[in-house]
């Protein structure tokens, strides 16, 4: 079967402790730079792939009990389709990041594996480490060897393509290729996990992190929050994917 390439995700442990979140030199929504202290957590080494999400759709269907869509299967940008009664990743896209998954779909996928979406602070620490670097690999400007960006519509690549340039903790693909849904509602800084932004009830627009295959180099910064990105949480999008945490 086409989905046989899907494997259990390897996870990276991110140690407890403080880090600098945001940037006083970035966009308005990245300010102020502030210290956030997190408990230890784990995050998927790789973004979730089309092959992995196809298995989820086969097991759980395309909507939840409230009728919310998990995946915009009828969008021309989708790379998972029902073939002979089975949800399958399109040939050539099995190991590309899943796109067109809604925020509800991303959340449900993670929950089905006993995981959850990372919150915005967890995502940034996993991408940035504790040295306030500008990009996951350091401060060097993005190039094609470092990340997938400035490409045409839907020109994603396999999630392992840039494995030689991970984050400080070894997390792969934290910049470019596909943006990441996170659990957090898109609210002003400073970040606090007890101010309501981590309520997972449907409704608020969610933050997105990391940049996508059609993003500018600037959008790949570890502090970029996707302010100008089309990211209605009830829909999937051609350039937003995700990974899970726990």
C-alpha positions as CSV (number, residue, x, y, z in Angstrom):
1,X,0.0,0.0,0.0
2,X,1.1,3.6,-0.7
3,X,0.9,4.4,3.0
4,X,3.4,1.7,4.1
5,X,6.1,4.5,4.2
6,X,4.4,6.0,7.3
7,X,6.3,5.1,10.4
8,X,6.0,6.0,14.1
9,X,7.5,9.4,14.7
10,X,10.8,9.8,16.5
11,X,10.6,12.5,19.1
12,X,13.2,14.9,20.5
13,X,13.3,15.9,24.1
14,X,13.6,19.6,24.8
15,X,15.0,20.3,28.3
16,X,13.3,22.4,30.9
17,X,14.4,25.9,31.5
18,X,14.2,29.5,30.3
19,X,14.8,30.9,26.8
20,X,14.3,34.3,25.0
21,X,11.0,34.5,23.1
22,X,10.2,37.1,20.6
23,X,12.4,39.9,19.2
24,X,12.6,43.6,19.8
25,X,14.0,44.0,16.3
26,X,11.2,42.0,14.6
27,X,7.7,42.7,13.6
28,X,5.3,44.4,16.0
29,X,3.7,41.1,17.0
30,X,7.1,39.7,18.0
31,X,7.6,42.3,20.7
32,X,8.6,42.6,23.4
33,X,11.4,40.0,23.7
34,X,10.8,38.3,27.0
35,X,12.0,35.3,29.0
36,X,9.7,32.2,29.1
37,X,10.5,29.2,31.3
38,X,9.1,25.9,30.1
39,X,8.9,22.4,31.6
40,X,10.7,19.7,29.6
41,X,8.7,18.3,26.6
42,X,9.1,16.2,23.5
43,X,8.5,17.3,19.9
44,X,8.4,15.3,16.7
45,X,11.7,15.3,14.9
46,X,9.9,15.7,11.5
47,X,6.8,17.3,10.3
48,X,3.8,15.0,9.8
49,X,3.7,13.6,6.2
50,X,1.0,13.0,3.7
51,X,1.4,9.2,4.2
52,X,1.0,9.5,7.9
53,X,-2.0,11.7,7.7
54,X,-3.6,9.4,5.1
55,X,-3.5,6.6,7.7
56,X,-5.2,8.9,10.2
57,X,-8.0,9.8,7.7
58,X,-8.5,6.1,6.9
59,X,-8.9,5.3,10.6
60,X,-10.9,8.4,11.8
61,X,-12.6,9.9,8.7
62,X,-12.5,13.4,7.5
63,X,-14.6,15.2,10.1
64,X,-15.1,15.2,13.9
65,X,-18.3,14.7,15.9
66,X,-19.1,18.4,15.5
67,X,-18.8,18.4,11.8
68,X,-15.5,20.2,11.7
69,X,-13.3,19.1,8.8
70,X,-9.9,17.5,9.4
71,X,-8.7,17.9,5.9
72,X,-9.7,19.8,2.7
73,X,-9.6,16.7,0.5
74,X,-11.6,18.5,-2.2
75,X,-9.1,21.3,-2.6
76,X,-6.8,21.1,-5.6
77,X,-3.8,21.6,-3.4
78,X,-4.5,18.4,-1.4
79,X,-2.0,15.6,-1.9
80,X,-4.1,12.9,-0.3
81,X,-7.0,11.3,-2.1
82,X,-9.4,8.4,-1.8
83,X,-8.3,5.7,-4.2
84,X,-10.4,2.5,-4.5
85,X,-12.0,3.3,-1.2
86,X,-8.8,4.0,0.7
87,X,-7.2,7.3,1.7
88,X,-3.8,7.4,0.1
89,X,-1.0,9.9,-0.3
90,X,-0.4,10.9,-3.9
91,X,2.5,9.2,-5.7
92,X,5.6,11.3,-5.3
93,X,4.3,13.1,-2.2
94,X,4.2,10.4,0.5
95,X,7.0,11.9,2.5
96,X,6.2,15.6,1.9
97,X,4.6,17.6,4.8
98,X,0.9,17.2,4.8
99,X,-0.9,20.4,3.9
100,X,-4.6,21.2,3.7
101,X,-5.1,19.8,7.2
102,X,-7.2,22.2,9.3
103,X,-6.1,23.2,12.8
104,X,-8.8,20.8,14.1
105,X,-7.4,18.1,11.9
106,X,-3.8,18.7,13.2
107,X,-5.1,18.7,16.8
108,X,-7.1,15.5,16.3
109,X,-4.2,13.7,14.6
110,X,-1.8,14.4,17.5
111,X,-4.5,13.4,20.1
112,X,-5.0,10.1,18.2
113,X,-1.4,9.2,19.0
114,X,-1.5,10.4,22.7
115,X,0.2,13.6,21.8
116,X,-0.8,17.3,21.3
117,X,0.1,20.3,19.3
118,X,3.1,22.2,20.7
119,X,2.2,25.6,22.1
120,X,3.8,28.7,20.6
121,X,6.5,29.0,23.2
122,X,7.5,25.3,22.9
123,X,7.7,25.6,19.1
124,X,10.0,28.6,19.4
125,X,12.3,27.0,21.9
126,X,12.6,23.8,19.9
127,X,13.5,25.9,16.8
128,X,15.7,28.5,18.5
129,X,17.3,27.0,21.5
130,X,18.6,29.3,24.2
131,X,21.0,31.5,22.2
132,X,18.3,33.6,20.6
133,X,19.4,32.6,17.1
134,X,17.6,34.1,14.1
135,X,17.1,30.8,12.2
136,X,17.1,27.2,13.4
137,X,20.6,26.6,12.0
138,X,22.1,29.9,13.3
139,X,22.2,33.5,12.1
140,X,23.2,32.8,8.5
141,X,20.6,33.9,5.9
142,X,18.6,31.1,4.3
143,X,19.8,29.4,1.2
144,X,18.4,26.5,-0.8
145,X,20.8,24.2,1.0
146,X,19.3,25.2,4.3
147,X,15.6,25.4,3.7
148,X,12.8,25.3,1.1
149,X,11.5,28.8,0.5
150,X,10.8,31.3,-2.3
151,X,9.5,28.4,-4.4
152,X,6.3,28.1,-6.5
153,X,2.9,27.2,-5.2
154,X,2.8,23.7,-3.7
155,X,6.4,22.9,-4.5
156,X,7.1,21.2,-1.2
157,X,9.9,18.7,-0.7
158,X,10.4,15.6,1.5
159,X,10.5,16.4,5.3
160,X,14.0,14.9,5.6
161,X,15.5,17.1,2.8
162,X,17.3,19.5,5.1
163,X,18.2,17.0,7.8
164,X,21.8,18.3,7.8
165,X,20.7,21.6,9.2
166,X,18.5,21.0,12.2
167,X,17.6,23.2,15.2
168,X,20.0,23.2,18.2
169,X,18.2,20.2,19.6
170,X,18.2,18.2,16.3
171,X,14.6,19.0,15.2
172,X,14.5,18.9,11.4
173,X,12.6,21.2,9.1
174,X,11.7,24.0,11.5
175,X,12.1,26.6,8.7
176,X,10.5,26.6,5.3
177,X,8.7,23.8,3.3
178,X,5.4,24.1,5.3
179,X,4.3,26.4,8.2
180,X,3.4,24.8,11.5
181,X,0.1,25.0,13.3
182,X,0.6,25.5,17.0
183,X,-2.0,25.1,19.8
184,X,-1.8,28.8,20.8
185,X,-4.3,31.4,19.8
186,X,-2.7,34.4,18.0
187,X,-2.5,37.0,20.8
188,X,-0.1,39.8,21.8
189,X,3.0,39.1,23.7
190,X,4.3,38.6,26.3
191,X,3.4,34.9,26.0
192,X,1.5,33.4,29.0
193,X,0.0,29.9,29.0
194,X,-2.6,30.8,31.6
195,X,-4.2,33.8,29.9
196,X,-6.7,31.8,27.8
197,X,-4.6,31.5,24.6
198,X,-4.2,27.7,25.2
199,X,-7.9,27.1,25.3
200,X,-8.4,24.5,22.5
201,X,-12.1,25.3,22.0
202,X,-12.9,26.1,18.4
203,X,-12.9,29.8,17.3
204,X,-9.8,31.9,17.6
205,X,-7.2,32.3,14.8
206,X,-4.1,30.3,15.8
207,X,-0.5,31.3,15.5
208,X,1.6,29.6,12.8
209,X,5.4,29.3,12.8
210,X,8.4,28.5,10.6
211,X,7.6,29.7,7.1
212,X,6.7,27.7,4.1
213,X,7.9,26.7,0.6
214,X,6.5,29.9,-0.9
215,X,7.6,32.2,1.9
216,X,10.3,34.9,1.8
217,X,13.6,34.4,3.7
218,X,12.3,36.9,6.3
219,X,9.4,34.6,7.2
220,X,11.7,31.7,8.1
221,X,13.0,33.5,11.2
222,X,12.5,31.7,14.5
223,X,10.4,34.6,15.9
224,X,8.0,35.0,12.9
225,X,4.4,34.4,13.8
226,X,2.7,34.3,10.4
227,X,0.9,37.6,10.9
228,X,0.1,38.1,7.1
229,X,-0.5,34.4,6.3
230,X,-3.9,33.1,5.4
231,X,-4.6,30.8,8.3
232,X,-8.3,30.4,9.2
233,X,-8.3,27.5,11.6
234,X,-11.5,25.9,10.2
235,X,-9.8,25.4,6.8
236,X,-6.7,23.7,5.5
237,X,-4.1,25.7,3.6
238,X,-1.7,24.9,0.8
239,X,1.3,25.9,2.9
240,X,0.5,25.0,6.5
241,X,1.4,21.6,8.1
242,X,2.3,20.6,11.6
243,X,4.2,18.3,14.0
244,X,3.2,17.0,17.4
245,X,4.5,17.3,20.9
246,X,3.9,15.7,24.3
